[in-house]
């Protein structure tokens, strides 16, 4: 595990994070680590998607599949 120190966090961002952490019954540190973990997963997912070959003969493009996934995420 590594330690991180954040500097120059805007006041409104800090307030939003502390409020969200409290609502989730987490420490600020645990909440931020969870959000950073999610960001890292998305980064890795983009790397994976960029190397994944499009299915042949399906008629579905990578852009269409990505758009469909986004629609489902936004609906939930």
CHARMM internal coordinates of N, CA and C (Angstrom, degrees):
IC EDIT
DIST 1 N 1 CA 1.4461
DIST 1 CA 1 C 1.5200
ANGL 1 N 1 CA 1 C 109.51
DIST 1 C 2 N 1.3114
ANGL 1 CA 1 C 2 N 114.91
DIHE 1 N 1 CA 1 C 2 N 145.29
DIST 2 N 2 CA 1.4619
ANGL 1 C 2 N 2 CA 121.78
DIHE 1 CA 1 C 2 N 2 CA 178.04
DIST 2 CA 2 C 1.5140
ANGL 2 N 2 CA 2 C 109.65
DIHE 1 C 2 N 2 CA 2 C -114.59
DIST 2 C 3 N 1.3221
ANGL 2 CA 2 C 3 N 115.28
DIHE 2 N 2 CA 2 C 3 N 154.53
DIST 3 N 3 CA 1.4599
ANGL 2 C 3 N 3 CA 121.56
DIHE 2 CA 2 C 3 N 3 CA 175.95
DIST 3 CA 3 C 1.5168
ANGL 3 N 3 CA 3 C 108.66
DIHE 2 C 3 N 3 CA 3 C -100.86
DIST 3 C 4 N 1.3114
ANGL 3 CA 3 C 4 N 116.46
DIHE 3 N 3 CA 3 C 4 N 145.54
DIST 4 N 4 CA 1.4655
ANGL 3 C 4 N 4 CA 121.85
DIHE 3 CA 3 C 4 N 4 CA 175.58
DIST 4 CA 4 C 1.5165
ANGL 4 N 4 CA 4 C 108.74
DIHE 3 C 4 N 4 CA 4 C -130.56
DIST 4 C 5 N 1.2994
ANGL 4 CA 4 C 5 N 115.73
DIHE 4 N 4 CA 4 C 5 N 141.97
DIST 5 N 5 CA 1.4562
ANGL 4 C 5 N 5 CA 121.73
DIHE 4 CA 4 C 5 N 5 CA 171.92
DIST 5 CA 5 C 1.5188
ANGL 5 N 5 CA 5 C 107.19
DIHE 4 C 5 N 5 CA 5 C -117.25
DIST 5 C 6 N 1.2968
ANGL 5 CA 5 C 6 N 116.19
DIHE 5 N 5 CA 5 C 6 N 128.17
DIST 6 N 6 CA 1.4672
ANGL 5 C 6 N 6 CA 120.40
DIHE 5 CA 5 C 6 N 6 CA 177.98
DIST 6 CA 6 C 1.5122
ANGL 6 N 6 CA 6 C 109.01
DIHE 5 C 6 N 6 CA 6 C -98.49
DIST 6 C 7 N 1.3121
ANGL 6 CA 6 C 7 N 115.16
DIHE 6 N 6 CA 6 C 7 N 135.28
DIST 7 N 7 CA 1.4576
ANGL 6 C 7 N 7 CA 120.56
DIHE 6 CA 6 C 7 N 7 CA 178.70
DIST 7 CA 7 C 1.5178
ANGL 7 N 7 CA 7 C 109.46
DIHE 6 C 7 N 7 CA 7 C -119.78
DIST 7 C 8 N 1.3002
ANGL 7 CA 7 C 8 N 114.53
DIHE 7 N 7 CA 7 C 8 N 154.07
DIST 8 N 8 CA 1.4622
ANGL 7 C 8 N 8 CA 122.69
DIHE 7 CA 7 C 8 N 8 CA 173.39
DIST 8 CA 8 C 1.5272
ANGL 8 N 8 CA 8 C 112.99
DIHE 7 C 8 N 8 CA 8 C 56.24
DIST 8 C 9 N 1.3272
ANGL 8 CA 8 C 9 N 115.80
DIHE 8 N 8 CA 8 C 9 N 42.61
DIST 9 N 9 CA 1.4624
ANGL 8 C 9 N 9 CA 121.09
DIHE 8 CA 8 C 9 N 9 CA 174.37
DIST 9 CA 9 C 1.5224
ANGL 9 N 9 CA 9 C 107.35
DIHE 8 C 9 N 9 CA 9 C -77.59
DIST 9 C 10 N 1.3221
ANGL 9 CA 9 C 10 N 118.20
DIHE 9 N 9 CA 9 C 10 N 123.17
DIST 10 N 10 CA 1.4710
ANGL 9 C 10 N 10 CA 119.64
DIHE 9 CA 9 C 10 N 10 CA 179.38
DIST 10 CA 10 C 1.5329
ANGL 10 N 10 CA 10 C 110.90
DIHE 9 C 10 N 10 CA 10 C -58.22
DIST 10 C 11 N 1.3096
ANGL 10 CA 10 C 11 N 115.20
DIHE 10 N 10 CA 10 C 11 N 146.28
DIST 11 N 11 CA 1.4688
ANGL 10 C 11 N 11 CA 120.60
DIHE 10 CA 10 C 11 N 11 CA -177.42
DIST 11 CA 11 C 1.5240
ANGL 11 N 11 CA 11 C 112.50
DIHE 10 C 11 N 11 CA 11 C -55.79
DIST 11 C 12 N 1.3262
ANGL 11 CA 11 C 12 N 117.63
DIHE 11 N 11 CA 11 C 12 N -42.81
DIST 12 N 12 CA 1.4631
ANGL 11 C 12 N 12 CA 119.89
DIHE 11 CA 11 C 12 N 12 CA -177.89
DIST 12 CA 12 C 1.5350
ANGL 12 N 12 CA 12 C 111.04
DIHE 11 C 12 N 12 CA 12 C -67.51
DIST 12 C 13 N 1.3160
ANGL 12 CA 12 C 13 N 117.86
DIHE 12 N 12 CA 12 C 13 N -34.55
DIST 13 N 13 CA 1.4650
ANGL 12 C 13 N 13 CA 121.19
DIHE 12 CA 12 C 13 N 13 CA 176.88
DIST 13 CA 13 C 1.5300
ANGL 13 N 13 CA 13 C 109.54
DIHE 12 C 13 N 13 CA 13 C -67.69
DIST 13 C 14 N 1.3204
ANGL 13 CA 13 C 14 N 116.25
DIHE 13 N 13 CA 13 C 14 N -43.84
DIST 14 N 14 CA 1.4653
ANGL 13 C 14 N 14 CA 120.62
DIHE 13 CA 13 C 14 N 14 CA 178.67
DIST 14 CA 14 C 1.5287
ANGL 14 N 14 CA 14 C 110.79
DIHE 13 C 14 N 14 CA 14 C -59.98
DIST 14 C 15 N 1.3360
ANGL 14 CA 14 C 15 N 116.14
DIHE 14 N 14 CA 14 C 15 N -45.58
DIST 15 N 15 CA 1.4713
ANGL 14 C 15 N 15 CA 119.79
DIHE 14 CA 14 C 15 N 15 CA 179.29
DIST 15 CA 15 C 1.5243
ANGL 15 N 15 CA 15 C 110.97
DIHE 14 C 15 N 15 CA 15 C -61.86
DIST 15 C 16 N 1.3279
ANGL 15 CA 15 C 16 N 117.57
DIHE 15 N 15 CA 15 C 16 N -42.19
DIST 16 N 16 CA 1.4660
ANGL 15 C 16 N 16 CA 121.25
DIHE 15 CA 15 C 16 N 16 CA -180.00
DIST 16 CA 16 C 1.5253
ANGL 16 N 16 CA 16 C 110.77
DIHE 15 C 16 N 16 CA 16 C -63.86
DIST 16 C 17 N 1.3304
ANGL 16 CA 16 C 17 N 116.51
DIHE 16 N 16 CA 16 C 17 N -42.46
DIST 17 N 17 CA 1.4660
ANGL 16 C 17 N 17 CA 120.11
DIHE 16 CA 16 C 17 N 17 CA 179.79
DIST 17 CA 17 C 1.5234
ANGL 17 N 17 CA 17 C 111.87
DIHE 16 C 17 N 17 CA 17 C -66.86
DIST 17 C 18 N 1.3275
ANGL 17 CA 17 C 18 N 116.82
DIHE 17 N 17 CA 17 C 18 N -43.70
DIST 18 N 18 CA 1.4731
ANGL 17 C 18 N 18 CA 118.59
DIHE 17 CA 17 C 18 N 18 CA -179.92
DIST 18 CA 18 C 1.5197
ANGL 18 N 18 CA 18 C 110.89
DIHE 17 C 18 N 18 CA 18 C -65.97
DIST 18 C 19 N 1.3128
ANGL 18 CA 18 C 19 N 116.68
DIHE 18 N 18 CA 18 C 19 N -37.61
DIST 19 N 19 CA 1.4656
ANGL 18 C 19 N 19 CA 120.72
DIHE 18 CA 18 C 19 N 19 CA 178.21
DIST 19 CA 19 C 1.5289
ANGL 19 N 19 CA 19 C 110.88
DIHE 18 C 19 N 19 CA 19 C -65.18
DIST 19 C 20 N 1.3305
ANGL 19 CA 19 C 20 N 116.49
DIHE 19 N 19 CA 19 C 20 N -44.76
DIST 20 N 20 CA 1.4648
ANGL 19 C 20 N 20 CA 120.34
DIHE 19 CA 19 C 20 N 20 CA 179.46
DIST 20 CA 20 C 1.5251
ANGL 20 N 20 CA 20 C 110.92
DIHE 19 C 20 N 20 CA 20 C -66.00
DIST 20 C 21 N 1.3242
ANGL 20 CA 20 C 21 N 117.44
DIHE 20 N 20 CA 20 C 21 N -39.29
DIST 21 N 21 CA 1.4616
ANGL 20 C 21 N 21 CA 121.05
DIHE 20 CA 20 C 21 N 21 CA 177.93
DIST 21 CA 21 C 1.5189
ANGL 21 N 21 CA 21 C 110.40
DIHE 20 C 21 N 21 CA 21 C -61.72
DIST 21 C 22 N 1.3089
ANGL 21 CA 21 C 22 N 116.01
DIHE 21 N 21 CA 21 C 22 N -44.83
DIST 22 N 22 CA 1.4664
ANGL 21 C 22 N 22 CA 120.94
DIHE 21 CA 21 C 22 N 22 CA 179.05
DIST 22 CA 22 C 1.5244
ANGL 22 N 22 CA 22 C 110.71
DIHE 21 C 22 N 22 CA 22 C -62.06
DIST 22 C 23 N 1.3293
ANGL 22 CA 22 C 23 N 117.01
DIHE 22 N 22 CA 22 C 23 N -43.55
DIST 23 N 23 CA 1.4633
ANGL 22 C 23 N 23 CA 121.00
DIHE 22 CA 22 C 23 N 23 CA 179.86
DIST 23 CA 23 C 1.5277
ANGL 23 N 23 CA 23 C 111.68
DIHE 22 C 23 N 23 CA 23 C -63.51
DIST 23 C 24 N 1.3289
ANGL 23 CA 23 C 24 N 116.04
DIHE 23 N 23 CA 23 C 24 N -29.17
DIST 24 N 24 CA 1.4657
ANGL 23 C 24 N 24 CA 121.18
DIHE 23 CA 23 C 24 N 24 CA 178.75
DIST 24 CA 24 C 1.5222
ANGL 24 N 24 CA 24 C 112.66
DIHE 23 C 24 N 24 CA 24 C -92.84
DIST 24 C 25 N 1.3392
ANGL 24 CA 24 C 25 N 115.23
DIHE 24 N 24 CA 24 C 25 N 4.82
DIST 25 N 25 CA 1.4631
ANGL 24 C 25 N 25 CA 121.68
DIHE 24 CA 24 C 25 N 25 CA -179.75
DIST 25 CA 25 C 1.5246
ANGL 25 N 25 CA 25 C 111.81
DIHE 24 C 25 N 25 CA 25 C 55.67
DIST 25 C 26 N 1.3377
ANGL 25 CA 25 C 26 N 114.38
DIHE 25 N 25 CA 25 C 26 N 45.65
DIST 26 N 26 CA 1.4541
ANGL 25 C 26 N 26 CA 121.35
DIHE 25 CA 25 C 26 N 26 CA 178.43
DIST 26 CA 26 C 1.5149
ANGL 26 N 26 CA 26 C 109.19
DIHE 25 C 26 N 26 CA 26 C -126.90
DIST 26 C 27 N 1.3128
ANGL 26 CA 26 C 27 N 115.30
DIHE 26 N 26 CA 26 C 27 N 158.66
DIST 27 N 27 CA 1.4596
ANGL 26 C 27 N 27 CA 118.55
DIHE 26 CA 26 C 27 N 27 CA 170.25
DIST 27 CA 27 C 1.5217
ANGL 27 N 27 CA 27 C 107.06
DIHE 26 C 27 N 27 CA 27 C -70.91
DIST 27 C 28 N 1.3163
ANGL 27 CA 27 C 28 N 116.08
DIHE 27 N 27 CA 27 C 28 N 159.91
DIST 28 N 28 CA 1.4599
ANGL 27 C 28 N 28 CA 119.99
DIHE 27 CA 27 C 28 N 28 CA 177.44
DIST 28 CA 28 C 1.5206
ANGL 28 N 28 CA 28 C 110.14
DIHE 27 C 28 N 28 CA 28 C -58.67
DIST 28 C 29 N 1.3149
ANGL 28 CA 28 C 29 N 116.46
DIHE 28 N 28 CA 28 C 29 N -43.46
DIST 29 N 29 CA 1.4630
ANGL 28 C 29 N 29 CA 120.64
DIHE 28 CA 28 C 29 N 29 CA -179.37
DIST 29 CA 29 C 1.5297
ANGL 29 N 29 CA 29 C 111.33
DIHE 28 C 29 N 29 CA 29 C -60.25
DIST 29 C 30 N 1.3284
ANGL 29 CA 29 C 30 N 117.40
DIHE 29 N 29 CA 29 C 30 N -48.30
DIST 30 N 30 CA 1.4693
ANGL 29 C 30 N 30 CA 120.98
DIHE 29 CA 29 C 30 N 30 CA -179.51
DIST 30 CA 30 C 1.5252
ANGL 30 N 30 CA 30 C 111.01
DIHE 29 C 30 N 30 CA 30 C -62.19
DIST 30 C 31 N 1.3297
ANGL 30 CA 30 C 31 N 116.55
DIHE 30 N 30 CA 30 C 31 N -40.53
DIST 31 N 31 CA 1.4549
ANGL 30 C 31 N 31 CA 120.55
DIHE 30 CA 30 C 31 N 31 CA 179.98
DIST 31 CA 31 C 1.5218
ANGL 31 N 31 CA 31 C 110.70
DIHE 30 C 31 N 31 CA 31 C -63.74
DIST 31 C 32 N 1.3253
ANGL 31 CA 31 C 32 N 117.25
DIHE 31 N 31 CA 31 C 32 N -46.23
DIST 32 N 32 CA 1.4636
ANGL 31 C 32 N 32 CA 121.29
DIHE 31 CA 31 C 32 N 32 CA -179.30
DIST 32 CA 32 C 1.5265
ANGL 32 N 32 CA 32 C 110.52
DIHE 31 C 32 N 32 CA 32 C -65.78
DIST 32 C 33 N 1.3186
ANGL 32 CA 32 C 33 N 118.09
DIHE 32 N 32 CA 32 C 33 N -39.95
DIST 33 N 33 CA 1.4623
ANGL 32 C 33 N 33 CA 120.44
DIHE 32 CA 32 C 33 N 33 CA 177.68
DIST 33 CA 33 C 1.5320
ANGL 33 N 33 CA 33 C 110.07
DIHE 32 C 33 N 33 CA 33 C -61.91
DIST 33 C 34 N 1.3222
ANGL 33 CA 33 C 34 N 117.52
DIHE 33 N 33 CA 33 C 34 N -41.46
DIST 34 N 34 CA 1.4720
ANGL 33 C 34 N 34 CA 120.58
DIHE 33 CA 33 C 34 N 34 CA 177.05
DIST 34 CA 34 C 1.5284
ANGL 34 N 34 CA 34 C 111.16
DIHE 33 C 34 N 34 CA 34 C -60.57
DIST 34 C 35 N 1.3413
ANGL 34 CA 34 C 35 N 117.06
DIHE 34 N 34 CA 34 C 35 N -43.84
DIST 35 N 35 CA 1.4774
ANGL 34 C 35 N 35 CA 119.89
DIHE 34 CA 34 C 35 N 35 CA 179.70
DIST 35 CA 35 C 1.5254
ANGL 35 N 35 CA 35 C 111.28
DIHE 34 C 35 N 35 CA 35 C -67.01
DIST 35 C 36 N 1.3311
ANGL 35 CA 35 C 36 N 117.09
DIHE 35 N 35 CA 35 C 36 N -38.23
DIST 36 N 36 CA 1.4691
ANGL 35 C 36 N 36 CA 120.17
DIHE 35 CA 35 C 36 N 36 CA 177.43
DIST 36 CA 36 C 1.5250
ANGL 36 N 36 CA 36 C 110.96
DIHE 35 C 36 N 36 CA 36 C -66.85
DIST 36 C 37 N 1.3235
ANGL 36 CA 36 C 37 N 116.90
DIHE 36 N 36 CA 36 C 37 N -36.09
DIST 37 N 37 CA 1.4620
ANGL 36 C 37 N 37 CA 120.94
DIHE 36 CA 36 C 37 N 37 CA 176.59
DIST 37 CA 37 C 1.5218
ANGL 37 N 37 CA 37 C 110.43
DIHE 36 C 37 N 37 CA 37 C -62.56
DIST 37 C 38 N 1.3330
ANGL 37 CA 37 C 38 N 116.55
DIHE 37 N 37 CA 37 C 38 N -42.86
DIST 38 N 38 CA 1.4683
ANGL 37 C 38 N 38 CA 120.29
DIHE 37 CA 37 C 38 N 38 CA 176.80
DIST 38 CA 38 C 1.5251
ANGL 38 N 38 CA 38 C 111.03
DIHE 37 C 38 N 38 CA 38 C -61.49
DIST 38 C 39 N 1.3225
ANGL 38 CA 38 C 39 N 116.57
DIHE 38 N 38 CA 38 C 39 N -42.28
DIST 39 N 39 CA 1.4687
ANGL 38 C 39 N 39 CA 120.41
DIHE 38 CA 38 C 39 N 39 CA 179.13
DIST 39 CA 39 C 1.5234
ANGL 39 N 39 CA 39 C 110.63
DIHE 38 C 39 N 39 CA 39 C -62.76
DIST 39 C 40 N 1.3208
ANGL 39 CA 39 C 40 N 117.32
DIHE 39 N 39 CA 39 C 40 N -40.39
DIST 40 N 40 CA 1.4647
ANGL 39 C 40 N 40 CA 120.90
DIHE 39 CA 39 C 40 N 40 CA 179.21
DIST 40 CA 40 C 1.5272
ANGL 40 N 40 CA 40 C 110.85
DIHE 39 C 40 N 40 CA 40 C -65.69
DIST 40 C 41 N 1.3272
ANGL 40 CA 40 C 41 N 117.24
DIHE 40 N 40 CA 40 C 41 N -38.20
DIST 41 N 41 CA 1.4667
ANGL 40 C 41 N 41 CA 120.45
DIHE 40 CA 40 C 41 N 41 CA 178.67
DIST 41 CA 41 C 1.5213
ANGL 41 N 41 CA 41 C 110.92
DIHE 40 C 41 N 41 CA 41 C -64.35
DIST 41 C 42 N 1.3131
ANGL 41 CA 41 C 42 N 117.05
DIHE 41 N 41 CA 41 C 42 N -40.95
DIST 42 N 42 CA 1.4680
ANGL 41 C 42 N 42 CA 120.73
DIHE 41 CA 41 C 42 N 42 CA 178.32
DIST 42 CA 42 C 1.5186
ANGL 42 N 42 CA 42 C 109.87
DIHE 41 C 42 N 42 CA 42 C -63.71
DIST 42 C 43 N 1.3265
ANGL 42 CA 42 C 43 N 117.16
DIHE 42 N 42 CA 42 C 43 N -40.64
DIST 43 N 43 CA 1.4601
ANGL 42 C 43 N 43 CA 120.88
DIHE 42 CA 42 C 43 N 43 CA 178.66
DIST 43 CA 43 C 1.5214
ANGL 43 N 43 CA 43 C 110.07
DIHE 42 C 43 N 43 CA 43 C -61.46
DIST 43 C 44 N 1.3239
ANGL 43 CA 43 C 44 N 116.59
DIHE 43 N 43 CA 43 C 44 N -45.59
DIST 44 N 44 CA 1.4707
ANGL 43 C 44 N 44 CA 119.93
DIHE 43 CA 43 C 44 N 44 CA 178.98
DIST 44 CA 44 C 1.5190
ANGL 44 N 44 CA 44 C 111.01
DIHE 43 C 44 N 44 CA 44 C -65.65
DIST 44 C 45 N 1.3301
ANGL 44 CA 44 C 45 N 117.28
DIHE 44 N 44 CA 44 C 45 N -36.65
DIST 45 N 45 CA 1.4620
ANGL 44 C 45 N 45 CA 121.25
DIHE 44 CA 44 C 45 N 45 CA 179.01
DIST 45 CA 45 C 1.5209
ANGL 45 N 45 CA 45 C 110.33
DIHE 44 C 45 N 45 CA 45 C -63.22
DIST 45 C 46 N 1.3294
ANGL 45 CA 45 C 46 N 117.35
DIHE 45 N 45 CA 45 C 46 N -41.41
DIST 46 N 46 CA 1.4625
ANGL 45 C 46 N 46 CA 120.12
DIHE 45 CA 45 C 46 N 46 CA 177.68
DIST 46 CA 46 C 1.5176
ANGL 46 N 46 CA 46 C 110.89
DIHE 45 C 46 N 46 CA 46 C -61.67
DIST 46 C 47 N 1.3285
ANGL 46 CA 46 C 47 N 116.86
DIHE 46 N 46 CA 46 C 47 N -40.56
DIST 47 N 47 CA 1.4644
ANGL 46 C 47 N 47 CA 120.10
DIHE 46 CA 46 C 47 N 47 CA 177.47
DIST 47 CA 47 C 1.5232
ANGL 47 N 47 CA 47 C 110.20
DIHE 46 C 47 N 47 CA 47 C -61.71
DIST 47 C 48 N 1.3188
ANGL 47 CA 47 C 48 N 116.41
DIHE 47 N 47 CA 47 C 48 N -43.07
DIST 48 N 48 CA 1.4605
ANGL 47 C 48 N 48 CA 120.87
DIHE 47 CA 47 C 48 N 48 CA 179.73
DIST 48 CA 48 C 1.5238
ANGL 48 N 48 CA 48 C 111.05
DIHE 47 C 48 N 48 CA 48 C -63.91
DIST 48 C 49 N 1.3190
ANGL 48 CA 48 C 49 N 116.45
DIHE 48 N 48 CA 48 C 49 N -48.41
DIST 49 N 49 CA 1.4585
ANGL 48 C 49 N 49 CA 120.76
DIHE 48 CA 48 C 49 N 49 CA -178.08
DIST 49 CA 49 C 1.5213
ANGL 49 N 49 CA 49 C 110.95
DIHE 48 C 49 N 49 CA 49 C -61.12
DIST 49 C 50 N 1.3337
ANGL 49 CA 49 C 50 N 117.41
DIHE 49 N 49 CA 49 C 50 N -38.62
DIST 50 N 50 CA 1.4591
ANGL 49 C 50 N 50 CA 119.73
DIHE 49 CA 49 C 50 N 50 CA -178.32
DIST 50 CA 50 C 1.5262
ANGL 50 N 50 CA 50 C 112.44
DIHE 49 C 50 N 50 CA 50 C -66.86
DIST 50 C 51 N 1.3391
ANGL 50 CA 50 C 51 N 118.14
DIHE 50 N 50 CA 50 C 51 N -20.83
DIST 51 N 51 CA 1.4641
ANGL 50 C 51 N 51 CA 120.63
DIHE 50 CA 50 C 51 N 51 CA 179.83
DIST 51 CA 51 C 1.5244
ANGL 51 N 51 CA 51 C 112.43
DIHE 50 C 51 N 51 CA 51 C -100.90
DIST 51 C 52 N 1.3099
ANGL 51 CA 51 C 52 N 117.17
DIHE 51 N 51 CA 51 C 52 N -6.26
DIST 52 N 52 CA 1.4602
ANGL 51 C 52 N 52 CA 120.97
DIHE 51 CA 51 C 52 N 52 CA -176.10
DIST 52 CA 52 C 1.5254
ANGL 52 N 52 CA 52 C 110.13
DIHE 51 C 52 N 52 CA 52 C -80.22
DIST 52 C 53 N 1.3336
ANGL 52 CA 52 C 53 N 118.06
DIHE 52 N 52 CA 52 C 53 N 125.99
DIST 53 N 53 CA 1.4739
ANGL 52 C 53 N 53 CA 119.13
DIHE 52 CA 52 C 53 N 53 CA 179.28
DIST 53 CA 53 C 1.5290
ANGL 53 N 53 CA 53 C 111.27
DIHE 52 C 53 N 53 CA 53 C -71.52
DIST 53 C 54 N 1.3162
ANGL 53 CA 53 C 54 N 115.74
DIHE 53 N 53 CA 53 C 54 N 143.15
DIST 54 N 54 CA 1.4644
ANGL 53 C 54 N 54 CA 119.27
DIHE 53 CA 53 C 54 N 54 CA 177.57
DIST 54 CA 54 C 1.5238
ANGL 54 N 54 CA 54 C 109.25
DIHE 53 C 54 N 54 CA 54 C -68.94
DIST 54 C 55 N 1.3475
ANGL 54 CA 54 C 55 N 116.87
DIHE 54 N 54 CA 54 C 55 N 141.44
DIST 55 N 55 CA 1.4634
ANGL 54 C 55 N 55 CA 119.47
DIHE 54 CA 54 C 55 N 55 CA 178.04
DIST 55 CA 55 C 1.5317
ANGL 55 N 55 CA 55 C 110.52
DIHE 54 C 55 N 55 CA 55 C -62.64
DIST 55 C 56 N 1.3009
ANGL 55 CA 55 C 56 N 115.50
DIHE 55 N 55 CA 55 C 56 N 137.29
DIST 56 N 56 CA 1.4582
ANGL 55 C 56 N 56 CA 119.84
DIHE 55 CA 55 C 56 N 56 CA -179.84
DIST 56 CA 56 C 1.5178
ANGL 56 N 56 CA 56 C 110.39
DIHE 55 C 56 N 56 CA 56 C -83.00
DIST 56 C 57 N 1.3142
ANGL 56 CA 56 C 57 N 115.48
DIHE 56 N 56 CA 56 C 57 N 137.97
DIST 57 N 57 CA 1.4511
ANGL 56 C 57 N 57 CA 120.64
DIHE 56 CA 56 C 57 N 57 CA 173.82
DIST 57 CA 57 C 1.5157
ANGL 57 N 57 CA 57 C 115.34
DIHE 56 C 57 N 57 CA 57 C 76.27
DIST 57 C 58 N 1.3237
ANGL 57 CA 57 C 58 N 118.44
DIHE 57 N 57 CA 57 C 58 N 2.99
DIST 58 N 58 CA 1.4679
ANGL 57 C 58 N 58 CA 119.72
DIHE 57 CA 57 C 58 N 58 CA -178.79
DIST 58 CA 58 C 1.5149
ANGL 58 N 58 CA 58 C 111.83
DIHE 57 C 58 N 58 CA 58 C -82.11
DIST 58 C 59 N 1.3277
ANGL 58 CA 58 C 59 N 116.05
DIHE 58 N 58 CA 58 C 59 N -25.85
DIST 59 N 59 CA 1.4568
ANGL 58 C 59 N 59 CA 119.93
DIHE 58 CA 58 C 59 N 59 CA -176.46
DIST 59 CA 59 C 1.5161
ANGL 59 N 59 CA 59 C 112.78
DIHE 58 C 59 N 59 CA 59 C 78.88
DIST 59 C 60 N 1.3386
ANGL 59 CA 59 C 60 N 117.26
DIHE 59 N 59 CA 59 C 60 N 2.57
DIST 60 N 60 CA 1.4661
ANGL 59 C 60 N 60 CA 121.89
DIHE 59 CA 59 C 60 N 60 CA -179.82
DIST 60 CA 60 C 1.5300
ANGL 60 N 60 CA 60 C 108.19
DIHE 59 C 60 N 60 CA 60 C -104.94
DIST 60 C 61 N 1.3332
ANGL 60 CA 60 C 61 N 115.31
DIHE 60 N 60 CA 60 C 61 N 125.77
DIST 61 N 61 CA 1.4541
ANGL 60 C 61 N 61 CA 119.34
DIHE 60 CA 60 C 61 N 61 CA 177.66
DIST 61 CA 61 C 1.5257
ANGL 61 N 61 CA 61 C 109.85
DIHE 60 C 61 N 61 CA 61 C -86.32
DIST 61 C 62 N 1.3160
ANGL 61 CA 61 C 62 N 115.67
DIHE 61 N 61 CA 61 C 62 N 162.52
DIST 62 N 62 CA 1.4564
ANGL 61 C 62 N 62 CA 120.53
DIHE 61 CA 61 C 62 N 62 CA 177.17
DIST 62 CA 62 C 1.5293
ANGL 62 N 62 CA 62 C 110.07
DIHE 61 C 62 N 62 CA 62 C -60.25
DIST 62 C 63 N 1.3157
ANGL 62 CA 62 C 63 N 116.70
DIHE 62 N 62 CA 62 C 63 N -39.22
DIST 63 N 63 CA 1.4717
ANGL 62 C 63 N 63 CA 120.59
DIHE 62 CA 62 C 63 N 63 CA 179.30
DIST 63 CA 63 C 1.5244
ANGL 63 N 63 CA 63 C 111.34
DIHE 62 C 63 N 63 CA 63 C -62.85
DIST 63 C 64 N 1.3307
ANGL 63 CA 63 C 64 N 117.05
DIHE 63 N 63 CA 63 C 64 N -40.88
DIST 64 N 64 CA 1.4722
ANGL 63 C 64 N 64 CA 120.39
DIHE 63 CA 63 C 64 N 64 CA 179.07
DIST 64 CA 64 C 1.5235
ANGL 64 N 64 CA 64 C 111.43
DIHE 63 C 64 N 64 CA 64 C -66.25
DIST 64 C 65 N 1.3159
ANGL 64 CA 64 C 65 N 116.11
DIHE 64 N 64 CA 64 C 65 N -41.27
DIST 65 N 65 CA 1.4706
ANGL 64 C 65 N 65 CA 119.94
DIHE 64 CA 64 C 65 N 65 CA 178.80
DIST 65 CA 65 C 1.5211
ANGL 65 N 65 CA 65 C 110.32
DIHE 64 C 65 N 65 CA 65 C -65.25
DIST 65 C 66 N 1.3297
ANGL 65 CA 65 C 66 N 116.31
DIHE 65 N 65 CA 65 C 66 N -43.21
DIST 66 N 66 CA 1.4579
ANGL 65 C 66 N 66 CA 120.92
DIHE 65 CA 65 C 66 N 66 CA 178.83
DIST 66 CA 66 C 1.5182
ANGL 66 N 66 CA 66 C 110.60
DIHE 65 C 66 N 66 CA 66 C -61.67
DIST 66 C 67 N 1.3121
ANGL 66 CA 66 C 67 N 116.78
DIHE 66 N 66 CA 66 C 67 N -43.25
DIST 67 N 67 CA 1.4652
ANGL 66 C 67 N 67 CA 121.57
DIHE 66 CA 66 C 67 N 67 CA 179.03
DIST 67 CA 67 C 1.5253
ANGL 67 N 67 CA 67 C 110.97
DIHE 66 C 67 N 67 CA 67 C -61.88
DIST 67 C 68 N 1.3259
ANGL 67 CA 67 C 68 N 117.41
DIHE 67 N 67 CA 67 C 68 N -41.28
DIST 68 N 68 CA 1.4664
ANGL 67 C 68 N 68 CA 121.09
DIHE 67 CA 67 C 68 N 68 CA 179.36
DIST 68 CA 68 C 1.5258
ANGL 68 N 68 CA 68 C 111.26
DIHE 67 C 68 N 68 CA 68 C -63.48
DIST 68 C 69 N 1.3297
ANGL 68 CA 68 C 69 N 116.53
DIHE 68 N 68 CA 68 C 69 N -41.36
DIST 69 N 69 CA 1.4631
ANGL 68 C 69 N 69 CA 120.58
DIHE 68 CA 68 C 69 N 69 CA 178.69
DIST 69 CA 69 C 1.5254
ANGL 69 N 69 CA 69 C 110.11
DIHE 68 C 69 N 69 CA 69 C -64.10
DIST 69 C 70 N 1.3309
ANGL 69 CA 69 C 70 N 116.43
DIHE 69 N 69 CA 69 C 70 N -42.82
DIST 70 N 70 CA 1.4737
ANGL 69 C 70 N 70 CA 119.71
DIHE 69 CA 69 C 70 N 70 CA 179.05
DIST 70 CA 70 C 1.5204
ANGL 70 N 70 CA 70 C 111.46
DIHE 69 C 70 N 70 CA 70 C -62.06
DIST 70 C 71 N 1.3252
ANGL 70 CA 70 C 71 N 116.92
DIHE 70 N 70 CA 70 C 71 N -41.00
DIST 71 N 71 CA 1.4636
ANGL 70 C 71 N 71 CA 120.15
DIHE 70 CA 70 C 71 N 71 CA 179.05
DIST 71 CA 71 C 1.5307
ANGL 71 N 71 CA 71 C 111.39
DIHE 70 C 71 N 71 CA 71 C -59.96
DIST 71 C 72 N 1.3143
ANGL 71 CA 71 C 72 N 116.70
DIHE 71 N 71 CA 71 C 72 N -42.78
DIST 72 N 72 CA 1.4675
ANGL 71 C 72 N 72 CA 120.85
DIHE 71 CA 71 C 72 N 72 CA 179.79
DIST 72 CA 72 C 1.5257
ANGL 72 N 72 CA 72 C 110.01
DIHE 71 C 72 N 72 CA 72 C -66.06
DIST 72 C 73 N 1.3279
ANGL 72 CA 72 C 73 N 117.22
DIHE 72 N 72 CA 72 C 73 N -43.18
DIST 73 N 73 CA 1.4762
ANGL 72 C 73 N 73 CA 120.53
DIHE 72 CA 72 C 73 N 73 CA 179.32
DIST 73 CA 73 C 1.5093
ANGL 73 N 73 CA 73 C 111.24
DIHE 72 C 73 N 73 CA 73 C -61.12
DIST 73 C 74 N 1.3358
ANGL 73 CA 73 C 74 N 116.41
DIHE 73 N 73 CA 73 C 74 N -44.55
DIST 74 N 74 CA 1.4591
ANGL 73 C 74 N 74 CA 119.85
DIHE 73 CA 73 C 74 N 74 CA -177.78
DIST 74 CA 74 C 1.5135
ANGL 74 N 74 CA 74 C 112.79
DIHE 73 C 74 N 74 CA 74 C -69.34
DIST 74 C 75 N 1.3291
ANGL 74 CA 74 C 75 N 116.64
DIHE 74 N 74 CA 74 C 75 N -27.04
DIST 75 N 75 CA 1.4636
ANGL 74 C 75 N 75 CA 120.72
DIHE 74 CA 74 C 75 N 75 CA 179.31
DIST 75 CA 75 C 1.5239
ANGL 75 N 75 CA 75 C 112.12
DIHE 74 C 75 N 75 CA 75 C -75.52
DIST 75 C 76 N 1.3483
ANGL 75 CA 75 C 76 N 117.02
DIHE 75 N 75 CA 75 C 76 N -22.10
DIST 76 N 76 CA 1.4738
ANGL 75 C 76 N 76 CA 118.60
DIHE 75 CA 75 C 76 N 76 CA -177.51
DIST 76 CA 76 C 1.4929
ANGL 76 N 76 CA 76 C 112.59
DIHE 75 C 76 N 76 CA 76 C -95.14
END
COOR INIT
IC SEED 1 N 1 CA 1 C
IC BUILD
